[in-house]
């Protein structure tokens, strides 16, 4: 199963298209966040659909329940496969997001991987998100074991903050791709290590091969 989600955090659509072509055999789901969506939202959705890829819209909705519910409805109309909401939106907002029938999968961000907070706070948010019926949470690989302990081993955790080596960028709660998959991440989200690489094909292939052996049967 293809476990890498590529974050298309690039400034232009041509670069995004190149990345999709280069990584296509290893990746089924591509993440579109505010950087690309605000510049070329309609185009990137069209390109991903043309390539038969799933679209993960990462706009981290955090608003009043009515706004979030209709934002999810709008995403459904666009054919979005999954989207993110922020768990700090609370119980009513999370329930509004999951109330859309046959809508995109709803993945709740616990705490941004660029922040350092107590594990207690992270687990509290994961529990709330599960209670509201989300399809999974987005959290750091460092919390997989703890969240699975609290929310059950079949609860889906998708992990950004993937780094092979220690970097000085904004990500703080990081781990390697093998670690994340070994401990049960359903998917790993990777951006800069691939999109800024000299050879995105090669690095994606390397990661794909490395995690193949650590894969557990933990399917969404
Ligand atoms: O470049 P990098 O590998 O850090 O990209 C991680 C991606 O995951 C970014 O698009 C970022 O917006 C997203 N993300 C995150 N932490 C979260 C949720 C999403 O880094 N908690």
Boltz pocket constraint, residues with backbone or C-beta under 6 A from the ligand:
constraints:
  - pocket:
      binder: B
      contacts: [[A, 7], [A, 9], [A, 33], [A, 58], [A, 109], [A, 110], [A, 111], [A, 112], [A, 113], [A, 114], [A, 138], [A, 139], [A, 160], [A, 161], [A, 162], [A, 171], [A, 189], [A, 190], [A, 191], [A, 192], [A, 193]]
      max_distance: 6.0
